[in-house]
Structure formats: C-alpha cells, structure tokens
Amino acid sequence: MNERTAEKLTILADAAKYDVSCSSSGSKRRNTPDGLGNATGMGICHTYTQDGRCVSLLKILLTNHCIFDCAYCVSRRSNDVKRAAFTVDEVVDLTLNFYRRNYIEGLFLSSGIFKSADYTMERLVRIAKNLRTEHKFNGYIHLKAIPGASDELIHEAGLYADRLSVNLEMPSEMSLKKVAPEKNYAEVYQPMNFLKSSITGYREEKRSLMKTPNFAPAGQSTQMVIGASPESDQDILKLATSLYSEQQLKRVYYSGYVPISDDSRLPTLSAPPLRRENRLYQADWLMRFYGFSAEEIVDDANPNLDPEVDPKLAYALRNPASFPVDVNKAPYEMILRIPGVGVKSAKKIVDARRFRPLRREHLRKIGVVWKRAQYFLICADKDFRQLGFDPGIIRQQVIHGASKTGRHARDADQLVLFG
C-alpha cells in the first residue's frame, strides 16, 4: 500500500464508522474452486453471520465528498474536513489484499454523493462487479443503494452484492427535511420499494429455474439516527414495524446521534444517547424474535423506553395480570415473555418438561437468568404468588441487585438479547 492510499484509508475508514447498518447475516454465497473468499453468512469492523460466526469486514467510504449539507453528517458539504476519494481499482485492490492477508472476510462499502446519485452508484456497482467477475471474489459484499439512483443501477448492484441498504436517516420526513432539506422520504423509499419487488421476484423465479442468479440474497437494511430529532421511541418502533412488514427489511439499525456540529437545527448533547440506542435494539429484538408488538413495548402512556430496565422486564412490570407464568404448563409463547428466559431457554423448557416437572435447579442449568426470572414464574418447587406481586419492589430489587455486583453493573447496561 502506498502512502497516498494509506492516507485515504485513514480518512475514509474513520468517516465510515458513523454508518452502523453493517451486518453479514443472511448470505450463503459459496466459494468456487477458482474463486476467492467464502461468505456462508484501520477500516475493519466485526459483525456476525447467520450461523453466529464473528467475521471481519473492510468498512470504508468510496468518498467523503458530498453534494448534500445534512446537519448531522460529518461528511456534509459545509464541514471543514480533509476530503479523499478512492478509485475503483484502489477499493478492489484493498479488498483483495486485505482478504489474502486474512484481515477480512468481506467488504462494507458506502459513500458520500459526489456529482450525482447515478455517478456515485455506478462506481459502487463497478467495484462489486469487478470483484465478482474479474477476481471471482465470493466473500460478503454490502453496498449502499443511493437514493435517487436509477432502477437499472440498483438492479445491477443487487446482482453482485449480498446486501443493500438505504438509510432513512431520520425517523420522520419532517425531521429529515429540517436537518437535510435537500432530501425527502420519496427518494429514499423508491430504491427500497424497487429492491423489495426485485428480491421477491428473483426468489419466486428461483423456485422454478435453478439457474436464476442470486439477487441481494441477504436482503436489505436501513439506519435511523436517534436523538437528533424529537420523535419518541414509540414513533421509532412503529416506523420499524412498518419497515419490517411492508418493506420486508432484514434489519433496522439505530445509531445514537454523535454531536459533531453546533448547528442550531440539532439538539445540544454532551454525548451520544447510547443507553437509548441500546434499549431500542433490545425492543427491536423482542419484536423480531419474541413475538412482541410495538404497542406492547411502548404505548401512549409510556411513549419512551425505560432507561433503567430492559423492555422485556418493563413489559412484565406493567402487566402483572399476565404473571407469574407456570413453566410446566404454559405455552411456548408465554414462556418467551418471562424476563430472563431467552429463545433457546424457552425451547429447552418445553422439551425438558415432557420428562419431569421442572424445578429451580433445572431452570438454572437450562440457562434461565434466575435473578430476573424468579419474580415472574412458577416451577415445581417455587410459587411466588404467595409473596405478592409488587412491581415497584421488584423493579428496585432488580436494579439494586445489579448495582451491587461492581464490575457486573456495567454488564447489566449492555445489550442483553436473549432474556
């Protein structure tokens, strides 16, 4: 790597860190005997495949030049930052050389918009096409679908990339117009709608024609900036619900706003709202894997997620009539709603109770987090109904119980996805 390319990598890898919609899950592209890379699922990020493997991706921008002046973006036109742009060949060479050195297993490529949406999108497509066709690279590729780009370019991108993402940026069009007056939701939804119909069409065709090419096999995703606009968590989760159901997105990513500007259109924050971002990911997980609806997690009386306890525990505390749940009798769907019980644990409970009544020791061995679950379940040797159900007392016991464990108090604030 020459000195100029290394300088570009430093600039454009740093600028790419603000895009969190980076995942390699959902792809099953396999290597060929004469190919390079295999995707069964300084610029390097870690993510997870469909089967749980941690993989590394080269995460960069093609350029941080941009014709737009979005208040929340570090690459905005008016920001006084050092600019750089890779050539198509430079990105291809970086990807191949990093892969051969076992630094990465794939590429996450985004970009600022320079000249026009089509001009930028055409270069993103050329990079993916070059990697796939000329170098037979079968590693994971995630490309940005640029709003305003032609359907033809978006279609071509889907033939070479595993996943495409179109960022909504703000949770409402009103907020988007305030901080990015040159953008609108119509241009964002256009490539989303095109990708949705194309992905569905290719999958249906593949059922009858085995040689039908893959088209964005890992689907599409999006990102919303959190904390730069006044929307409540209820507004955000309702929007996420519609994106999952209507646009069939694989993932919605939530990015806490990083204060990078003193623009009057943005709130004054001392630090990114990471706790709120964390709670939104937990709520999103509940909607996708635990059968919760957005209305059960947040409502008009509670429009924002509780910063002190995770959304699943908050739901249980607000709905005492649904608890405790008898793990030896209740259906799988109700067992999933017990705080401290994850998807794997719930399945194990349903399987194990066929052979014996489950006791506390069995539940702990299965993986139930007893510290939280004990207040919300009945098992063969414990029935907490006699103690009464006081949400306020339980809340304080869970919160203060976590705070007494020293180092583990920080762990309690981290993203807990399985309970």
C-alpha positions as CSV (number, residue, x, y, z in Angstrom):
1,M,0.0,0.0,0.0
2,N,1.5,3.3,-1.0
3,E,1.5,6.4,1.2
4,R,-1.4,8.2,-0.5
5,T,-3.6,5.1,-0.4
6,A,-2.9,4.6,3.3
7,E,-3.9,8.3,3.9
8,K,-7.1,7.8,2.0
9,L,-7.8,4.6,4.0
10,T,-7.3,6.5,7.3
11,I,-9.7,9.3,6.2
12,L,-12.4,7.2,4.6
13,A,-12.4,4.4,7.2
14,D,-12.9,7.0,10.0
15,A,-15.8,8.6,8.1
16,A,-17.5,5.2,7.6
17,K,-17.7,4.5,11.4
18,Y,-20.9,6.6,11.7
19,D,-22.8,4.1,9.5
20,V,-23.9,1.3,11.8
21,S,-26.0,-0.7,9.3
22,C,-23.2,-3.2,8.9
23,S,-24.0,-6.9,9.1
24,S,-23.1,-10.0,7.2
25,S,-26.0,-12.2,8.3
26,G,-28.3,-13.9,5.8
27,S,-25.9,-14.7,2.9
28,K,-24.9,-18.2,1.9
29,R,-22.7,-17.4,-1.1
30,R,-20.2,-20.3,-1.5
31,N,-16.7,-20.2,-2.9
32,T,-15.7,-21.9,-6.2
33,P,-12.5,-23.9,-7.0
34,D,-11.0,-20.9,-8.9
35,G,-12.5,-18.2,-6.7
36,L,-11.5,-16.2,-3.7
37,G,-13.4,-15.9,-0.4
38,N,-16.4,-17.7,1.1
39,A,-19.4,-16.0,2.8
40,T,-21.7,-18.6,4.4
41,G,-23.2,-15.9,6.0
42,M,-7.8,0.7,10.5
43,G,-11.2,0.1,8.4
44,I,-12.0,-3.2,9.8
45,C,-15.3,-3.9,11.7
46,H,-16.6,-7.1,13.3
47,T,-20.1,-8.5,12.6
48,Y,-21.9,-11.8,12.8
49,T,-23.1,-14.3,10.2
50,Q,-26.4,-16.2,10.2
51,D,-24.8,-19.1,12.0
52,G,-23.3,-16.9,14.7
53,R,-19.7,-16.7,13.5
54,C,-17.8,-13.4,14.1
55,V,-16.3,-12.1,10.8
56,S,-14.4,-9.0,9.8
57,L,-15.3,-6.6,7.1
58,L,-13.4,-3.8,5.4
59,K,-15.7,-0.9,6.2
60,I,-14.9,2.3,4.2
61,L,-16.5,5.1,2.2
62,L,-15.7,5.4,-1.5
63,T,-15.5,9.1,-0.9
64,N,-16.4,11.7,1.8
65,H,-17.0,14.4,-0.8
66,C,-20.7,15.1,-0.8
67,I,-23.1,17.5,-2.6
68,F,-25.5,17.5,0.4
69,D,-25.3,19.5,3.5
70,C,-27.0,17.3,6.1
71,A,-26.6,18.9,9.6
72,Y,-26.0,15.5,11.3
73,C,-23.3,14.2,8.9
74,V,-19.6,14.5,9.3
75,S,-19.1,14.5,5.5
76,R,-21.6,17.3,4.9
77,R,-20.7,19.8,2.2
78,S,-20.0,22.7,4.7
79,N,-17.9,20.7,7.1
80,D,-14.2,21.6,7.1
81,V,-12.7,18.1,7.0
82,K,-10.0,16.6,4.8
83,R,-11.5,15.1,1.7
84,A,-10.5,12.0,-0.1
85,A,-11.8,9.6,-2.7
86,F,-10.8,6.1,-3.7
87,T,-10.6,5.0,-7.3
88,V,-12.5,1.8,-8.3
89,D,-9.2,-0.1,-8.7
90,E,-8.0,1.1,-5.3
91,V,-11.0,-0.4,-3.5
92,V,-10.7,-3.6,-5.4
93,D,-7.0,-3.9,-4.6
94,L,-7.5,-3.1,-0.9
95,T,-10.3,-5.7,-0.6
96,L,-8.3,-8.5,-2.3
97,N,-5.1,-7.7,-0.4
98,F,-6.8,-7.5,3.0
99,Y,-8.5,-10.8,2.3
100,R,-5.3,-12.5,1.2
101,R,-3.7,-11.4,4.5
102,N,-6.6,-12.9,6.4
103,Y,-7.6,-9.5,7.8
104,I,-11.2,-9.5,6.4
105,E,-13.9,-11.8,5.0
106,G,-15.9,-9.2,3.1
107,L,-16.5,-5.6,2.2
108,F,-18.9,-2.9,3.5
109,L,-18.9,0.0,1.1
110,S,-20.8,3.2,1.5
111,S,-20.2,6.7,0.0
112,G,-20.9,10.4,0.1
113,I,-22.7,11.6,-3.0
114,F,-20.3,13.3,-5.5
115,K,-21.6,14.9,-8.7
116,S,-24.9,12.9,-8.7
117,A,-26.6,9.7,-7.3
118,D,-26.1,7.8,-10.6
119,Y,-22.4,8.9,-10.8
120,T,-21.8,7.5,-7.3
121,M,-23.9,4.4,-7.6
122,E,-22.2,3.5,-10.9
123,R,-18.8,3.4,-9.2
124,L,-20.1,1.3,-6.3
125,V,-21.5,-1.2,-8.8
126,R,-18.3,-1.3,-10.8
127,I,-16.3,-2.2,-7.7
128,A,-18.7,-5.1,-6.8
129,K,-18.8,-6.3,-10.4
130,N,-15.0,-6.2,-10.8
131,L,-14.6,-8.2,-7.6
132,R,-17.2,-10.8,-8.6
133,T,-16.5,-11.3,-12.3
134,E,-12.8,-10.4,-12.8
135,H,-11.4,-11.7,-9.5
136,K,-14.1,-14.3,-8.6
137,F,-14.3,-12.9,-5.1
138,N,-17.1,-14.8,-3.3
139,G,-16.7,-13.0,0.1
140,Y,-19.5,-10.9,1.5
141,I,-20.3,-7.6,-0.1
142,H,-22.6,-4.9,1.4
143,L,-23.3,-1.9,-0.8
144,K,-25.3,1.3,-0.2
145,A,-28.2,1.9,-2.5
146,I,-28.0,5.6,-3.2
147,P,-31.4,7.4,-3.1
148,G,-32.1,9.0,-6.5
149,A,-30.0,6.4,-8.4
150,S,-31.7,4.7,-11.4
151,D,-33.5,1.4,-11.1
152,E,-31.1,-0.1,-13.6
153,L,-28.1,0.6,-11.4
154,I,-29.9,-0.6,-8.2
155,H,-30.8,-3.8,-10.1
156,E,-27.2,-4.3,-11.2
157,A,-26.0,-3.7,-7.6
158,G,-28.3,-6.5,-6.4
159,L,-26.8,-9.0,-8.8
160,Y,-23.3,-8.5,-7.3
161,A,-23.9,-7.5,-3.6
162,D,-25.1,-9.8,-0.8
163,R,-27.0,-7.0,1.0
164,L,-28.0,-3.5,0.0
165,S,-29.1,-0.8,2.4
166,V,-30.9,2.5,2.0
167,N,-30.6,4.8,5.1
168,L,-33.8,6.6,6.2
169,E,-31.5,8.7,8.5
170,M,-34.3,10.4,10.4
171,P,-37.4,8.8,12.0
172,S,-39.8,11.1,10.2
173,E,-39.9,13.1,7.0
174,M,-40.5,16.3,8.9
175,S,-37.2,15.8,10.9
176,L,-35.4,14.8,7.7
177,K,-36.4,18.0,5.9
178,K,-35.3,20.1,8.9
179,V,-31.8,18.8,9.1
180,A,-31.4,17.7,5.4
181,P,-33.6,20.0,3.3
182,E,-32.3,18.6,0.1
183,K,-33.5,15.1,0.9
184,N,-37.0,13.5,1.1
185,Y,-38.6,10.2,2.0
186,A,-39.9,9.7,-1.5
187,E,-36.4,9.3,-2.9
188,V,-35.4,7.0,0.0
189,Y,-38.4,4.7,-0.4
190,Q,-38.1,4.4,-4.2
191,P,-35.0,2.1,-4.1
192,M,-36.5,0.3,-1.1
193,N,-39.6,-0.5,-3.0
194,F,-37.6,-1.5,-6.1
195,L,-35.4,-3.8,-4.0
196,K,-38.4,-5.4,-2.2
197,S,-40.1,-6.3,-5.5
198,S,-36.9,-7.4,-7.2
199,I,-35.9,-9.7,-4.2
200,T,-39.3,-11.2,-4.1
201,G,-39.4,-11.7,-7.9
202,Y,-36.0,-13.4,-8.1
203,R,-36.8,-15.7,-5.2
204,E,-40.1,-16.8,-6.8
205,E,-38.3,-17.4,-10.1
206,K,-35.6,-19.4,-8.4
207,R,-38.2,-21.9,-7.3
208,S,-38.8,-23.0,-10.9
209,L,-35.5,-22.1,-12.5
210,M,-32.5,-23.3,-10.5
211,K,-30.0,-21.2,-12.6
212,T,-31.7,-17.9,-11.7
213,P,-29.0,-15.7,-10.3
214,N,-28.9,-14.6,-6.7
215,F,-30.3,-11.1,-6.1
216,A,-29.3,-9.5,-2.8
217,P,-29.6,-12.8,-1.0
218,A,-29.1,-11.2,2.4
219,G,-31.9,-8.7,1.7
220,Q,-31.9,-5.0,2.6
221,S,-31.5,-2.9,5.7
222,T,-31.7,0.7,6.9
223,Q,-30.4,3.0,9.6
224,M,-32.1,5.7,11.7
225,V,-30.2,8.4,13.6
226,I,-31.5,8.5,17.2
227,G,-31.5,11.6,19.4
228,A,-31.1,14.3,16.7
229,S,-34.9,14.8,16.4
230,P,-37.9,14.9,18.7
231,E,-39.6,11.6,17.8
232,S,-40.4,9.3,20.7
233,D,-39.4,5.6,21.0
234,Q,-43.0,4.8,20.2
235,D,-42.7,6.7,16.9
236,I,-39.4,5.0,16.0
237,L,-40.7,1.4,16.8
238,K,-43.9,2.0,14.9
239,L,-41.8,3.0,11.9
240,A,-39.6,0.0,12.3
241,T,-42.6,-2.3,12.4
242,S,-43.8,-0.9,9.1
243,L,-40.4,-1.3,7.5
244,Y,-40.3,-4.9,8.6
245,S,-43.8,-5.7,7.4
246,E,-44.2,-3.6,4.3
247,Q,-40.6,-3.3,3.0
248,Q,-39.6,-6.7,4.3
249,L,-36.3,-5.3,5.6
250,K,-33.9,-7.7,7.3
251,R,-32.7,-5.2,9.9
252,V,-33.3,-1.7,11.1
253,Y,-30.3,-0.2,12.7
254,Y,-30.4,2.6,15.4
255,S,-27.5,5.0,15.6
256,G,-27.2,7.3,18.6
257,Y,-26.6,10.8,17.3
258,V,-22.9,11.8,17.7
259,P,-22.6,15.5,18.5
260,I,-20.4,16.7,15.6
261,S,-21.9,20.1,14.9
262,D,-23.2,23.2,16.7
263,D,-25.9,23.6,14.1
264,S,-29.0,25.2,15.6
265,R,-31.2,22.6,13.9
266,L,-29.7,19.9,16.2
267,P,-30.1,19.4,19.9
268,T,-27.2,20.1,22.3
269,L,-26.0,16.8,23.6
270,S,-22.9,16.1,25.7
271,A,-22.6,12.6,24.5
272,P,-24.3,10.1,22.1
273,P,-27.5,8.6,23.6
274,L,-26.1,5.2,23.8
275,R,-28.4,3.9,26.5
276,R,-31.4,4.8,24.4
277,E,-29.8,3.2,21.4
278,N,-29.3,0.1,23.4
279,R,-32.9,-0.1,24.6
280,L,-34.1,0.3,21.0
281,Y,-32.1,-2.6,19.9
282,Q,-33.5,-4.7,22.7
283,A,-37.0,-3.7,21.8
284,D,-36.3,-4.4,18.1
285,W,-35.1,-7.9,19.1
286,L,-38.3,-8.5,21.1
287,M,-40.4,-7.7,18.0
288,R,-38.4,-9.9,15.7
289,F,-37.8,-12.9,17.8
290,Y,-40.1,-12.9,20.8
291,G,-43.5,-12.2,19.3
292,F,-43.9,-8.7,20.9
293,S,-45.7,-5.9,19.0
294,A,-44.5,-2.3,19.2
295,E,-47.8,-1.5,21.0
296,E,-46.9,-3.9,23.8
297,I,-43.5,-2.4,24.3
298,V,-44.4,1.3,24.2
299,D,-47.8,3.0,24.2
300,D,-49.4,6.4,24.7
301,A,-48.9,6.2,28.5
302,N,-45.3,5.1,28.1
303,P,-44.0,6.5,24.7
304,N,-40.4,6.1,25.6
305,L,-38.4,3.0,26.7
306,D,-37.4,2.8,30.4
307,P,-33.7,3.8,30.7
308,E,-33.3,1.8,33.9
309,V,-34.6,-1.6,32.9
310,D,-34.8,-3.6,29.7
311,P,-38.0,-3.5,27.6
312,K,-39.0,-7.1,28.4
313,L,-38.7,-6.5,32.2
314,A,-40.6,-3.2,31.8
315,Y,-43.4,-5.0,30.0
316,A,-43.7,-7.6,32.7
317,L,-43.8,-5.0,35.4
318,R,-46.6,-3.1,33.6
319,N,-48.6,-6.3,33.1
320,P,-48.9,-8.1,36.4
321,A,-52.1,-9.9,35.4
322,S,-50.0,-12.0,32.9
323,F,-47.6,-13.2,35.6
324,P,-46.4,-15.5,37.1
325,V,-46.2,-18.0,34.3
326,D,-46.1,-21.7,35.1
327,V,-43.2,-23.1,33.1
328,N,-44.5,-26.6,33.4
329,K,-47.9,-25.8,31.8
330,A,-47.7,-22.5,29.9
331,P,-47.4,-22.4,26.1
332,Y,-44.0,-21.6,24.5
333,E,-45.2,-18.1,23.5
334,M,-45.9,-17.2,27.2
335,I,-42.7,-18.7,28.5
336,L,-40.8,-16.4,26.0
337,R,-42.3,-13.4,27.8
338,I,-40.7,-14.2,31.1
339,P,-37.8,-11.9,31.8
340,G,-34.6,-13.8,32.0
341,V,-35.8,-16.5,29.6
342,G,-34.4,-16.4,26.1
343,V,-35.4,-18.2,22.9
344,K,-33.1,-21.2,23.4
345,S,-34.0,-21.5,27.1
346,A,-37.7,-21.4,26.2
347,K,-37.3,-24.2,23.7
348,K,-35.3,-26.3,26.2
349,I,-38.0,-25.8,28.8
350,V,-40.8,-27.0,26.5
351,D,-38.7,-30.1,25.5
352,A,-37.5,-30.9,29.1
353,R,-40.9,-30.6,30.9
354,R,-42.2,-33.6,28.9
355,F,-40.0,-35.9,31.0
356,R,-40.2,-34.3,34.5
357,P,-41.6,-31.3,36.4
358,L,-39.0,-28.6,36.2
359,R,-37.6,-27.2,39.4
360,R,-35.4,-24.1,40.0
361,E,-32.2,-26.1,39.7
362,H,-33.3,-27.4,36.2
363,L,-34.1,-23.9,35.0
364,R,-30.7,-22.6,36.1
365,K,-29.0,-25.4,34.2
366,I,-31.1,-24.7,31.1
367,G,-29.8,-21.1,31.1
368,V,-32.6,-19.1,32.7
369,V,-31.3,-15.9,34.4
370,W,-32.8,-16.6,37.8
371,K,-32.1,-13.1,39.1
372,R,-34.8,-11.6,36.8
373,A,-36.9,-14.7,36.1
374,Q,-37.7,-15.7,39.7
375,Y,-40.3,-13.0,40.2
376,F,-42.3,-14.0,37.1
377,L,-42.6,-17.8,37.1
378,I,-43.9,-20.8,38.8
379,C,-41.9,-24.0,38.8
380,A,-42.2,-27.4,40.7
381,D,-40.6,-26.1,43.9
382,K,-41.3,-22.4,43.7
383,D,-44.5,-20.4,43.6
384,F,-44.0,-16.7,44.3
385,R,-47.7,-15.8,44.2
386,Q,-47.8,-16.1,48.0
387,L,-45.3,-13.2,48.2
388,G,-47.5,-10.9,46.2
389,F,-46.6,-9.0,43.0
390,D,-45.4,-5.5,43.7
391,P,-43.9,-4.1,40.5
392,G,-42.2,-1.2,42.4
393,I,-40.4,-3.6,44.9
394,I,-39.4,-6.0,42.1
395,R,-38.0,-3.1,40.0
396,Q,-35.9,-1.8,42.8
397,Q,-34.6,-5.3,43.7
398,V,-33.5,-6.0,40.1
399,I,-31.9,-2.5,39.7
400,H,-30.1,-2.5,43.0
401,G,-29.2,-6.2,42.7
402,A,-27.3,-5.3,39.5
403,S,-25.6,-2.3,41.1
404,K,-24.1,-4.3,44.0
405,T,-22.1,-6.5,41.7
406,G,-19.4,-4.0,41.0
407,R,-17.9,-4.7,37.5
408,H,-21.1,-6.6,36.6
409,A,-23.1,-3.4,36.9
410,R,-21.7,-2.3,33.7
411,D,-22.6,-5.6,32.1
412,A,-26.2,-5.0,33.1
413,D,-26.3,-1.9,30.9
414,Q,-25.0,-3.8,27.8
415,L,-27.3,-5.2,25.2
416,V,-29.0,-8.3,26.5
417,L,-30.7,-10.1,23.6
418,F,-31.6,-13.5,25.0
419,G,-33.6,-12.8,28.1
